[in-house]
Amino acid sequence: GEDVEQSLFLSVREGDSSVINCTYTDSSSTYLYWYKQEPGAGLQLLTYIFSNMDMKQDQRLTVLLNKKDKHLSLRIADTQTGDSAIYFCAEKETGGFKTIFGAGTRLFVKA
Amino acid sequence: SQTIHQWPATLVQPVGSPLSLECTVEGTSNPNLYWYRQAAGRGLQLLFYSVGIGQISSEVPQNLSASRPQDRQFILSSKKLLLSDSGFYLCAWSRGRPGPQETQYFGPGTRLLVL
């Protein structure tokens, strides 16, 4: 069945780069997303990538997709304390309403 | 601009009591609407989605139900809450047909604690 897996925690120092990894199982997934959830709040879409792309960069965020290994990563350059949050990886198949979310990776940024 | 509201923000209910959570969207018409539950330390679980008034699809069989009495209103209900219903409930909306532009926008969530 469909499944998205992420590590639960990541701790980095302020100014370092953060890399959050995700693996998914559904080979028909066409759209892959990264969402950010700050404490007590809803999810905010950070970025998404189509399955026919290998990389997407948006300011401090870089998304890398390895379709062969079904591996997605989010790199945050120059991580700031305001980046502390839970980051969710998600996938959706073409034409589907259902988005499958991972359990989220909690990012701690130490000053 | 579009906004999505959920209320209440926090709710503490006894086991066996009824539940009604409300979600409304402003600034758009005929949105796709979703209810998710986020249990502690887990990802989001899709509970229901709706593509139009009175059209509800259930993803997970359980003691919850959803209704869409108006175009931009989505209600999550239960007749009798269970302890396992505790969690963070998120409503989301999206526009148009599923596809690359169908980004979901989430509300602030309702934290439900069943005691």
Interface residues (C-beta under 8 A of the other chain):
Chain A: V4 L8 Y31 Y35 G40 A41 G42 L43 Q44 L45 Y48 F50 F88 A90 K92 T94 G95 G96 F97 K98 T99 F101 G102 A103 G104
Chain B: N32 Y36 G41 R42 G43 L44 L46 Y49 V51 S57 E59 L90 A92 P98 G99 P100 T103 Q104 Y105 F106 G107 P108 G109 R111
